[in-house]
Amino acid sequence: MSDFVEQCRAEWKRLGVPEPVADEMAGDLATDIREAEADGISVGELLGSSASDPRAFAAAWATERGVVGMRRGQPSSRRGRLALVAFTGVTAIMLIIALLLLVTGEPKVALMTVRAARLGGTNALFAPPPGRVQASAAAPIEWILLFLALAGLAFSGWLWRSRWGRSQPPIAPA
């Protein structure tokens, strides 16, 4: 039996695939490999990219046959992935808006200052043109929005990495 089949068998044993099922799967795989080699087809051509990773191939096959449970961290439906895409999009838009508001400084509030000064020793008052002090009234809110957007994107990144980024071994059904 080929090394590939033996590695698959070892993975099935680790995953808790029942021995008779693992024997049947190994027999089917060995037969397919022998027939392909007889036809001049290599294992790499037969299995494609799976030929370089027998553990992943074995786990995927066992999961498809229903002899082991779904992999931990694998979404049970597309809804979870769509919700995460939507959450990531909303937080990215929130980050862009917060940055634009901080850069432009909108809306602005103008404060007018007026000082009266006496001219020389007379009682005449001279009022210089009013001074303008501009400040962004929304700056605290913009900074809070920026912080929340960054926190949301960090959380989103963590979810992407932990839920869909790492390959974890399948778990056997209870």
C-alpha positions in Angstrom: 0.0 0.0 0.0 1.3 3.5 -0.8 2.7 5.9 1.7 -0.2 8.3 0.9 -2.8 5.6 1.8 -0.9 4.8 5.1 -0.8 8.5 6.0 -4.5 8.7 5.3 -5.1 5.6 7.5 -3.1 7.2 10.3 -5.2 10.3 10.1 -8.5 8.4 10.1 -7.3 6.5 13.2 -6.5 9.8 14.9 -9.9 11.2 14.0 -11.7 8.2 15.4 -13.0 6.8 12.2 -14.2 3.2 12.9 -11.7 0.6 11.8 -14.1 -1.1 9.2 -14.9 2.2 7.6 -11.2 3.2 7.5 -10.3 -0.2 6.0 -13.0 0.4 3.3 -11.8 3.9 2.6 -8.2 2.8 2.4 -9.1 0.0 0.1 -11.0 2.3 -2.2 -8.2 4.8 -2.2 -5.5 2.2 -2.9 -7.6 0.7 -5.7 -8.1 4.2 -7.3 -4.3 4.9 -7.0 -3.4 1.5 -8.6 -5.9 2.0 -11.4 -4.6 5.5 -12.1 -1.0 4.4 -12.1 -1.9 1.6 -14.5 -3.4 4.2 -16.8 -0.2 6.3 -16.5 -1.7 8.9 -14.2 0.4 9.9 -11.1 -1.1 10.4 -7.6 -0.5 14.1 -8.1 -2.6 14.2 -11.2 -5.3 12.0 -9.7 -5.7 13.9 -6.4 -4.6 17.4 -7.5 -3.4 19.7 -4.7 -4.6 17.1 -2.1 -1.7 14.8 -3.0 0.6 17.1 -1.1 -1.4 16.9 2.1 -2.7 13.5 3.0 -4.0 14.5 6.4 -6.3 17.2 5.0 -7.4 14.9 2.2 -8.3 12.2 4.7 -10.1 14.6 7.0 -12.1 16.1 4.2 -13.1 12.7 2.9 -14.1 11.4 6.3 -16.1 14.6 6.9 -17.9 14.2 3.5 -18.7 10.6 4.2 -20.2 11.7 7.6 -18.0 9.5 9.7 -16.5 12.5 11.6 -18.1 15.8 12.6 -17.6 19.1 11.0 -14.3 20.8 11.8 -14.2 23.0 14.8 -14.4 26.6 13.8 -15.9 25.8 10.4 -19.1 27.7 9.9 -22.2 25.5 9.8 -23.8 27.9 7.3 -23.1 30.7 5.0 -25.0 33.0 7.2 -22.2 33.3 9.7 -19.7 34.2 7.0 -22.1 36.8 5.4 -22.7 38.4 8.8 -19.0 38.7 9.4 -18.5 40.2 5.9 -21.2 42.7 6.6 -19.8 43.6 10.1 -16.3 44.1 8.6 -17.7 46.3 5.8 -19.7 48.5 8.2 -16.7 49.0 10.6 -14.4 49.8 7.6 -16.9 52.4 6.4 -17.2 53.8 9.9 -13.4 54.0 10.1 -13.2 55.9 6.8 -16.0 58.3 7.9 -14.3 59.0 11.2 -10.9 59.7 9.5 -12.5 62.0 6.9 -14.3 63.9 9.7 -11.1 64.3 11.7 -9.1 65.4 8.7 -11.6 68.0 7.5 -12.6 69.1 10.9 -16.2 69.4 10.0 -18.5 70.8 11.5 -16.7 73.8 12.8 -17.8 76.2 15.4 -16.6 79.8 15.3 -16.3 81.7 18.6 -16.1 85.5 18.3 -14.1 87.6 20.7 -14.4 91.3 21.1 -12.1 93.5 23.1 -12.6 97.1 23.7 -9.6 99.3 24.1 -9.3 103.0 25.2 -7.7 105.3 22.8 -4.9 107.3 24.4 -6.2 109.1 27.5 -9.6 109.7 26.1 -12.9 108.1 26.9 -13.3 107.0 23.3 -13.5 103.2 22.9 -11.9 101.6 20.0 -13.1 98.2 19.1 -10.8 96.2 16.8 -12.3 93.7 14.4 -13.6 90.7 16.2 -11.2 87.8 16.4 -12.3 84.4 15.3 -11.4 81.1 17.0 -12.5 78.0 15.2 -12.8 74.6 16.7 -14.3 71.4 15.7 -17.4 70.8 17.8 -17.6 67.1 16.8 -13.9 66.2 17.6 -14.7 64.2 20.7 -17.4 62.2 18.9 -15.1 61.7 15.9 -12.4 60.3 18.1 -14.8 58.0 19.8 -16.1 56.8 16.4 -12.5 56.2 15.3 -11.8 54.2 18.4 -14.9 52.1 18.0 -14.2 51.5 14.3 -10.6 50.4 15.1 -11.9 48.1 17.8 -14.5 46.7 15.5 -12.0 46.0 12.8 -9.6 44.3 15.3 -12.4 42.1 16.5 -13.4 41.4 12.9 -9.9 40.4 12.1 -9.7 38.2 15.1 -12.9 36.4 14.1 -11.7 35.9 10.5 -8.4 34.4 11.8 -9.9 32.3 14.5 -13.0 31.1 12.8 -12.0 30.7 9.2 -8.2 31.2 9.1 -6.8 28.2 10.9 -7.2 24.6 9.9 -8.2 22.6 12.8 -8.6 18.8 13.0 -12.1 17.6 12.7 -13.9 16.4 15.9 -15.7 13.1 16.1 -19.5 13.3 16.6 -20.7 12.9 20.1 
